[in-house]
Amino acid sequence: MTVDPVELKREQDYFDAAWEHRERMRLNLGSAADAAANSGAAARIRRDAKARQERLGKPDDAVAFARMDDESGESLYLGYHAIFDDESNIVVVNWQAPAAARYHKATHADPRGLYLKRDFSCKGNMIQSFTDTILAELSAEIAELESWERPSDTLLAELERNRTGSMQDIVRTIQAAQFDLIQTPLEGVMVVQGGPGTGKTAIALHRVSWLLFNYRDQLTAEKVLIIGPNPTFTRYTRMVLPTLGDTSVEQLDVHQLHPPVRRGRTEPTEVVRLKGDPRMVGLVERALYARVGLPDNQKHLRVVINRQRITLPAEAVTATIARCRSSGGTYSERRQLFRQLLPEAMFDLLAEDGSNDFRRGGVSGIRQVLDPLMDRIWPSTTAAAFLRELYGGSSNLSGVCG
């Protein structure tokens, strides 16, 4: 499409002015700590300012990627980061903001009050060209295809580009159906399915960015973990979120979720067959829970509560262990339940004896006293440590085989 040079210059002037405002914002953030009352406050302000500077992007990034005009003639520019002028008026709106949703959701069938959508193609902050979609004209052209949403010229150009080995940002080409997925509320679980090359991963990453912006009172970058199937995939996706202003989200491949494992070791066939035997499930479970219980079959437990020596019957501890064992869940979840229930059981039991003056601390006081004892009764462990202990000698297996 031929671009009007006069209109191109007008748009470039706007981009240049927006760039000036953005760099002023960057400069102001850099000097924000100077106004702090003390060194501690200055350090906090400096950290916050650095994070906000990173969200502004790089100085050579384009200030906007699109513009939308509503039917009243009002224009709004969309970018990766919000930009304000000296009087705090919006110059460029963040693509994640509610005000930008109409750009993504407007179609020929439902223009959402928009007259025009303009997509910019830039090199740095210099506009190379732009393409316009006039929604009313588009609606007339495809009136006979009510259910078909025509891809924008920008999207078609993106689809025709060769793969470069790094994921391209898709904000400029998000279609209405994709944006519906991106802006789904935080609550619940979302599963996105589709064939290769349909944008599943890109949509998921942009959804993360959208959630971090719109639910920042509930969700922080530290609470988000993105998991990829392998290091190559993670390197492929790692560049997307920083370009959207989200620099602190952790991205790992699935192999980084467990302790380092030495690879390349070969084992005899009979050992491999034994490890894959279904009976190993029962053996490992018996060995794991053989660690749980009172030491040396004690009949009573003696503890000191509020300077009083208290004798606790072992039967109550054993009953609590049995209750937790039957509750379901993992070893660690059952252990946590045991640490919650045993102090409550002991409090109820001792409450029946009026001679015990331990009530001042309540259940929390008893929990504090029992804490070391509970660790011995139901010890904590990791999978690697447990297996090293179990397979460390034949004597460790002799009591659980059967």
C-alpha positions as CSV (number, residue, x, y, z in Angstrom):
1,M,0.0,0.0,0.0
2,T,1.3,3.5,-0.9
3,V,1.9,5.7,2.1
4,D,1.0,9.4,2.0
5,P,4.4,11.2,2.7
6,V,2.6,14.1,4.4
7,E,0.7,11.7,6.7
8,L,4.0,9.8,7.3
9,K,5.7,12.9,8.4
10,R,2.9,13.9,10.7
11,E,3.0,10.5,12.3
12,Q,6.8,10.7,12.6
13,D,6.5,14.0,14.3
14,Y,4.2,12.4,16.8
15,F,6.6,9.6,17.4
16,D,9.5,12.0,17.9
17,A,7.6,14.0,20.4
18,A,6.5,10.8,22.3
19,W,10.2,9.7,22.3
20,E,11.2,13.0,24.0
21,H,8.5,12.5,26.7
22,R,9.6,8.9,27.2
23,E,13.3,9.9,27.7
24,R,12.2,12.6,30.1
25,M,10.4,10.0,32.1
26,R,13.5,7.8,32.0
27,L,15.7,10.8,33.2
28,N,13.2,11.7,36.0
29,L,13.2,8.1,37.3
30,G,17.0,8.1,37.3
31,S,17.1,11.0,39.7
32,A,14.1,10.0,41.8
33,A,16.3,8.7,44.7
34,D,17.9,12.1,45.2
35,A,14.7,13.2,47.0
36,A,14.8,10.4,49.5
37,A,14.9,11.2,53.2
38,N,17.5,8.7,54.1
39,S,19.8,6.1,52.6
40,G,17.4,3.2,53.2
41,A,14.6,5.0,51.4
42,A,16.9,6.0,48.6
43,A,17.9,2.4,48.0
44,R,14.2,1.3,47.8
45,I,13.4,4.2,45.5
46,R,16.4,3.4,43.3
47,R,15.3,-0.3,43.0
48,D,11.8,0.7,42.1
49,A,13.0,3.4,39.6
50,K,15.3,0.9,37.9
51,A,12.4,-1.6,37.5
52,R,10.2,1.2,36.0
53,Q,13.0,2.3,33.7
54,E,13.3,-1.3,32.4
55,R,9.6,-1.3,31.7
56,L,10.0,1.7,29.5
57,G,12.0,-0.3,27.1
58,K,15.2,0.7,25.3
59,P,15.8,4.3,24.0
60,D,15.9,3.0,20.4
61,D,12.6,1.1,20.7
62,A,9.6,2.4,18.8
63,V,7.3,4.4,21.0
64,A,4.1,2.8,19.5
65,F,3.1,0.0,17.1
66,A,-0.5,1.1,16.3
67,R,-3.1,3.8,16.4
68,M,-6.8,3.5,16.6
69,D,-9.4,6.2,15.7
70,D,-12.9,6.0,17.0
71,E,-15.9,7.2,15.1
72,S,-15.8,10.6,16.8
73,G,-12.3,11.2,15.4
74,E,-10.4,10.8,18.6
75,S,-7.0,9.0,18.2
76,L,-5.2,6.8,20.6
77,Y,-1.7,5.4,20.1
78,L,-0.8,1.9,21.4
79,G,2.7,0.9,22.5
80,Y,4.5,-1.6,24.8
81,H,4.8,1.0,27.6
82,A,2.6,4.0,28.7
83,I,4.1,7.4,27.9
84,F,2.9,10.7,29.4
85,D,3.6,14.3,28.5
86,D,4.8,17.0,30.9
87,E,1.2,17.6,32.2
88,S,0.6,13.9,32.7
89,N,-1.6,13.5,29.7
90,I,-1.5,10.1,28.0
91,V,0.6,10.2,24.8
92,V,0.8,6.4,24.2
93,V,-1.3,3.9,26.1
94,N,0.0,0.5,27.2
95,W,-1.3,-2.4,25.1
96,Q,-2.3,-4.2,28.3
97,A,-4.5,-1.3,29.5
98,P,-8.3,-1.6,29.3
99,A,-8.4,1.4,27.0
100,A,-6.4,-0.6,24.4
101,A,-8.7,-3.6,24.4
102,R,-10.9,-2.1,21.6
103,Y,-8.0,-2.2,19.2
104,H,-7.5,-5.9,19.7
105,K,-11.2,-6.9,19.8
106,A,-12.6,-4.8,17.0
107,T,-13.6,-6.7,13.9
108,H,-15.6,-6.0,10.8
109,A,-18.6,-7.6,12.5
110,D,-18.2,-5.7,15.7
111,P,-16.0,-2.5,15.2
112,R,-16.4,-1.5,18.9
113,G,-17.0,2.1,17.9
114,L,-13.7,2.3,15.9
115,Y,-13.4,3.8,12.5
116,L,-9.7,3.0,11.7
117,K,-6.9,0.7,12.9
118,R,-3.4,1.7,11.8
119,D,-0.4,-0.6,12.2
120,F,3.1,0.9,12.1
121,S,6.2,-0.8,10.7
122,C,9.3,0.8,12.3
123,K,13.0,0.5,12.4
124,G,13.9,1.8,15.8
125,N,11.7,4.8,16.3
126,M,11.6,5.6,12.6
127,I,8.4,4.8,10.8
128,Q,9.0,2.8,7.6
129,S,5.4,2.5,6.6
130,F,1.9,1.9,8.0
131,T,-1.2,0.1,6.9
132,D,-4.8,1.1,7.6
133,T,-7.8,-1.0,8.2
134,I,-11.1,1.0,7.8
135,L,-13.5,-1.2,9.6
136,A,-16.7,0.0,7.8
137,E,-15.1,-0.6,4.4
138,L,-13.9,-4.0,5.4
139,S,-17.4,-4.9,6.7
140,A,-18.9,-4.0,3.3
141,E,-16.3,-6.0,1.4
142,I,-16.9,-9.2,3.2
143,A,-20.6,-8.8,4.1
144,E,-21.3,-12.2,2.6
145,L,-18.8,-13.9,4.9
146,E,-20.3,-13.0,8.3
147,S,-18.3,-15.5,10.2
148,W,-14.9,-14.8,8.6
149,E,-12.5,-12.5,10.2
150,R,-10.0,-11.1,7.7
151,P,-6.4,-11.1,8.9
152,S,-4.8,-7.7,8.8
153,D,-2.2,-6.8,6.2
154,T,0.3,-6.7,9.0
155,L,-0.5,-10.2,10.2
156,L,-0.2,-11.5,6.6
157,A,3.2,-9.9,6.3
158,E,4.3,-11.4,9.6
159,L,3.1,-14.9,8.5
160,E,5.2,-14.5,5.3
161,R,8.4,-13.6,7.2
162,N,11.0,-16.3,7.5
163,R,11.6,-17.8,10.9
164,T,14.6,-16.2,12.6
165,G,15.1,-18.6,15.5
166,S,13.6,-16.1,18.0
167,M,10.0,-15.6,18.8
168,Q,8.5,-12.5,17.2
169,D,6.3,-10.3,19.3
170,I,2.7,-10.6,18.3
171,V,1.1,-7.6,20.0
172,R,0.8,-5.8,16.6
173,T,-1.1,-8.8,15.1
174,I,-3.2,-10.1,17.9
175,Q,-6.6,-11.0,16.5
176,A,-9.9,-10.7,18.5
177,A,-10.2,-14.5,19.3
178,Q,-6.6,-14.5,20.6
179,F,-7.2,-11.4,22.7
180,D,-10.2,-13.1,24.3
181,L,-7.7,-15.8,25.5
182,I,-5.2,-13.2,26.7
183,Q,-7.6,-11.2,28.8
184,T,-9.5,-14.1,30.4
185,P,-9.8,-13.4,34.1
186,L,-7.1,-14.7,36.5
187,E,-9.3,-17.2,38.3
188,G,-9.3,-20.8,37.1
189,V,-7.2,-22.9,34.8
190,M,-6.8,-22.2,31.1
191,V,-5.7,-24.8,28.6
192,V,-4.9,-23.5,25.0
193,Q,-4.7,-26.2,22.4
194,G,-3.9,-25.9,18.7
195,G,-1.8,-27.1,15.9
196,P,1.9,-26.2,15.3
197,G,2.4,-22.5,14.4
198,T,-1.0,-21.3,15.6
199,G,0.5,-19.0,18.3
200,K,-0.1,-21.0,21.5
201,T,3.1,-20.1,23.2
202,A,3.1,-16.5,22.1
203,I,-0.5,-16.1,23.3
204,A,0.5,-17.7,26.7
205,L,3.4,-15.3,27.1
206,H,1.4,-12.3,26.3
207,R,-1.3,-13.5,28.6
208,V,1.3,-13.6,31.4
209,S,2.3,-10.0,30.7
210,W,-1.4,-8.9,30.5
211,L,-2.1,-10.6,33.9
212,L,0.9,-8.9,35.5
213,F,-0.3,-5.5,34.4
214,N,-4.1,-5.9,35.2
215,Y,-3.8,-7.9,38.4
216,R,-0.7,-6.3,39.9
217,D,-2.4,-6.1,43.3
218,Q,-2.7,-9.9,43.3
219,L,0.1,-11.1,41.1
220,T,3.8,-10.3,41.0
221,A,6.5,-11.5,38.7
222,E,8.0,-13.5,41.6
223,K,4.8,-15.6,41.7
224,V,5.1,-16.6,38.0
225,L,7.1,-19.5,36.6
226,I,7.2,-20.4,32.9
227,I,8.3,-23.9,32.2
228,G,9.5,-25.1,28.8
229,P,10.2,-28.6,27.6
230,N,13.9,-28.0,26.9
231,P,16.6,-25.4,27.0
232,T,16.2,-24.6,23.3
233,F,12.6,-23.8,23.7
234,T,13.3,-21.6,26.7
235,R,16.0,-19.6,24.9
236,Y,13.4,-19.2,22.0
237,T,10.8,-17.7,24.3
238,R,13.0,-15.8,26.8
239,M,13.2,-12.6,24.8
240,V,9.4,-12.0,24.6
241,L,8.5,-10.9,28.1
242,P,11.4,-8.3,28.5
243,T,10.2,-6.6,25.4
244,L,6.8,-6.2,27.0
245,G,8.3,-4.7,30.2
246,D,8.3,-7.9,32.3
247,T,11.9,-8.6,33.2
248,S,11.6,-10.5,36.5
249,V,9.6,-13.6,35.4
250,E,11.5,-16.8,35.9
251,Q,11.7,-19.1,32.8
252,L,13.1,-22.6,33.3
253,D,13.2,-25.8,31.2
254,V,11.6,-28.8,32.8
255,H,15.1,-30.4,33.5
256,Q,15.9,-27.5,35.9
257,L,13.0,-28.4,38.2
258,H,14.9,-31.3,39.9
259,P,18.3,-31.6,41.4
260,P,21.2,-32.1,39.0
261,V,21.3,-35.7,37.8
262,R,24.4,-37.3,36.3
263,R,23.6,-38.5,32.9
264,G,25.1,-41.1,30.6
265,R,25.5,-43.8,33.3
266,T,24.6,-47.3,32.1
267,E,23.2,-50.1,34.3
268,P,22.9,-53.8,33.9
269,T,19.7,-55.0,32.2
270,E,18.5,-56.8,35.4
271,V,18.9,-53.6,37.4
272,V,16.9,-51.6,34.9
273,R,14.2,-54.3,34.9
274,L,14.0,-54.3,38.7
275,K,13.7,-50.6,39.0
276,G,10.8,-50.7,36.5
277,D,9.0,-53.5,38.4
278,P,5.6,-52.4,39.7
279,R,6.4,-54.1,43.0
280,M,9.0,-51.3,43.6
281,V,6.1,-48.9,44.3
282,G,5.1,-50.9,47.4
283,L,8.7,-51.4,48.5
284,V,9.5,-47.7,48.3
285,E,6.3,-46.7,50.1
286,R,7.0,-49.2,53.0
287,A,10.5,-48.0,53.3
288,L,9.4,-44.4,53.4
289,Y,6.8,-44.8,56.1
290,A,9.0,-47.1,58.1
291,R,10.8,-43.9,59.1
292,V,7.6,-42.6,60.7
293,G,6.7,-43.5,64.3
294,L,7.9,-43.3,67.9
295,P,11.5,-44.2,68.5
296,D,12.2,-47.6,70.2
297,N,8.5,-48.3,70.6
298,Q,8.2,-45.9,73.5
299,K,5.0,-46.2,75.6
300,H,5.0,-42.6,76.8
301,L,6.4,-39.2,75.8
302,R,7.6,-36.8,78.4
303,V,7.7,-33.1,77.6
304,V,7.9,-29.9,79.7
305,I,5.1,-27.4,79.2
306,N,5.1,-24.1,81.2
307,R,7.8,-25.7,83.5
308,Q,5.6,-28.7,84.2
309,R,6.7,-32.2,83.2
310,I,3.8,-33.7,81.2
311,T,3.5,-37.4,80.2
312,L,1.8,-38.0,76.8
313,P,0.5,-41.4,76.0
314,A,2.0,-42.9,72.9
315,E,-1.4,-44.2,71.8
316,A,-2.5,-40.7,71.0
317,V,0.5,-40.0,68.9
318,T,0.1,-43.3,67.0
319,A,-3.6,-42.6,66.4
320,T,-2.7,-39.2,64.9
321,I,-0.1,-40.8,62.7
322,A,-2.7,-43.3,61.4
323,R,-5.2,-40.5,60.8
324,C,-2.7,-38.6,58.7
325,R,-1.5,-41.7,56.8
326,S,-5.1,-42.4,55.7
327,S,-5.7,-38.8,54.6
328,G,-4.2,-39.1,51.2
329,G,-1.6,-36.8,49.7
330,T,2.1,-37.0,49.5
331,Y,4.6,-37.8,52.2
332,S,5.3,-34.1,52.8
333,E,1.6,-33.2,52.8
334,R,0.8,-35.9,55.3
335,R,3.7,-34.8,57.4
336,Q,2.5,-31.2,57.4
337,L,-1.0,-32.4,58.5
338,F,0.6,-34.4,61.3
339,R,2.4,-31.3,62.6
340,Q,-0.9,-29.5,62.6
341,L,-3.0,-32.2,64.2
342,L,-0.7,-33.6,67.0
343,P,-0.6,-30.3,69.0
344,E,-4.4,-30.0,68.8
345,A,-4.8,-33.6,69.9
346,M,-2.4,-33.1,72.8
347,F,-4.2,-29.9,73.9
348,D,-7.6,-31.7,73.9
349,L,-6.1,-34.6,75.8
350,L,-4.4,-32.5,78.5
351,A,-7.4,-30.2,78.8
352,E,-9.2,-33.2,80.5
353,D,-6.7,-33.0,83.4
354,G,-7.4,-29.9,85.4
355,S,-4.1,-30.2,87.2
356,N,-2.1,-29.2,84.2
357,D,-1.7,-25.5,84.0
358,F,-0.6,-25.2,80.4
359,R,-3.4,-23.2,78.9
360,R,-1.6,-19.9,78.7
361,G,0.2,-20.9,75.5
362,G,-2.7,-22.7,74.0
363,V,-2.2,-25.0,71.0
364,S,0.6,-22.7,69.6
365,G,2.5,-23.1,72.9
366,I,2.2,-26.9,72.7
367,R,3.2,-26.9,69.1
368,Q,6.4,-25.0,70.0
369,V,7.3,-27.5,72.7
370,L,6.5,-30.5,70.5
371,D,8.3,-29.1,67.4
372,P,11.6,-31.0,67.8
373,L,9.8,-34.1,68.9
374,M,7.5,-34.1,65.8
375,D,10.6,-33.8,63.6
376,R,11.9,-37.0,65.1
377,I,8.6,-38.8,64.9
378,W,7.9,-37.8,61.2
379,P,11.2,-36.7,59.7
380,S,11.6,-34.5,56.7
381,T,13.5,-35.8,53.7
382,T,14.0,-35.3,50.0
383,A,13.6,-37.9,47.3
384,A,17.3,-37.9,46.5
385,A,18.3,-38.3,50.2
386,F,15.8,-41.0,50.9
387,L,16.9,-43.1,47.9
388,R,20.5,-42.7,48.8
389,E,19.8,-44.0,52.3
390,L,17.5,-46.8,51.0
391,Y,19.9,-48.1,48.4
392,G,23.0,-47.5,50.6
393,G,23.1,-51.0,51.9
394,S,21.2,-54.3,51.8
395,S,20.3,-53.9,55.5
396,N,18.2,-50.9,54.7
397,L,16.1,-53.0,52.3
398,S,15.8,-56.2,54.4
399,G,13.1,-54.8,56.6
400,V,10.8,-53.6,53.8
401,C,11.1,-56.4,51.2
402,G,8.2,-58.8,51.1
